[in-house]
Amino acid sequence: MAKPRYKSDRKSNRRPSSKPARGQRSHEVEKVDKATADRPARKAPPPRRIHSGPRLPEVTGLILESPPTDDYAVLDSGNGEKLERYGPLIIRRPEGQAIWSPQLDPAAWSKADAEFTGDTDEEGQGRWRFPKKPLPETWPLEFDGIAFFGRFTSFRHTGVFPEQAAHWHALQNAIRNAKIGRPVRVLNLFGYTGLASLVAARAGAEVTHVDASKKAIIWARENQELAGLQDKTIRWICDDAVKFCAREERRNQTYDIILLDPPAYGRGPKGEVWQLFEHLPHMLDLVRALQSDRPLMTVLTAYAIRASHFALHEIMQEVFAGIDGRIESGELVLRHQDSQRTLSTSMFSRFVSADCEL
């Protein structure tokens, strides 16, 4: 599945105050000062930093599979589409990687409660059609006991990427098994609707969630309330991820787990352009600087890019050189409910420290 991004309001001109108060209420969104709002569009990335140290032990070609559950399953795919079950609803959507033929007959596909039509480009506007009866914009779903809202968006997405469940389980285990003598600090960059943040917070972590879309932040807070996790420590920050990380480095802030789920392309509140191949190296330099003295894990996921997972793997090797741990890279896949067919959705690379238990 391609990663969704809002067009006009994907980024917001809000940022955290320079010294966020400890113990801030978890549902508050920190504001951006006027100086940040007036900054010009993002300039070319600065020169790369040199990370010295030996190449880390590695695993490539790792396949992380998310099997069907009661709340989600791929029923079929083919001819550029996929048929999915989200809770009680059957949804039909475009899927460019499904270049094979469907296995189910047309009658099964005709049972869809919702079908996405119109522009199928990643940033293209489209619309939903409801063949049986009108449906509300949102409906409740659940992951491992955490309730959240699905939503019919104009970008063909539903607010959840089920293949990420493999990362969420690893994240939860890393937090619960951590032996660092304090709560684990998690930074979720490009956090979207907040499921990873909720998983981490429920497991006991102190979470900082960053996304430049005000709509996504509002949706994430709605998910927090629906899940009944209002008492958990989550800082919801509406800001540009690169600028936020640069400020955190200047403040000498560090994190034990960092998640990055960037778009292939995006725009900031003042016209800043994000191009993954151009800006990811600088972003990872900042992420390296934000590693705590006992880092646990950093996970990078990429959607809809023309590259092999080896591209992510090699830059992660470069950035994390010299830190005690390993680099694991591969693909996230979804297995169909009633067949052995699998659908690859994205590629990933992650640093896992020697002390991290997944």
BELQUIGI-V716257 format. One record per run of one state. SS is the DSSP state (H for helix, E for strand, - for the rest). FROM is the first residue (numbers start at 1). LEN is the number of residues. If there is no record, write none. Layout:
# BELQUIGI-V716257
SS|FROM|LEN  SS|FROM|LEN
This chain:
# BELQUIGI-V716257
-|1|28  E|29|2  -|31|3  H|34|4  -|38|19  E|57|10  -|67|5  E|72|7  -|79|2  E|81|6  -|87|2  E|89|6  -|95|11  H|106|4  -|110|4  E|114|5  -|119|7  E|126|4  -|130|8  E|138|6  -|144|2  E|146|6  -|152|10  H|162|15  -|177|8  E|185|5  -|190|5  H|195|8  -|203|3  E|206|6  -|212|2  H|214|13  -|227|7  E|234|5  -|239|2  H|241|10  -|251|4  E|255|1  -|256|1  E|257|4  -|261|4  E|265|3  -|268|5  E|273|3  H|276|14  -|290|1  E|291|1  -|292|5  E|297|6  -|303|6  H|309|11  -|320|5  E|325|12  -|337|5  E|342|12  -|354|5
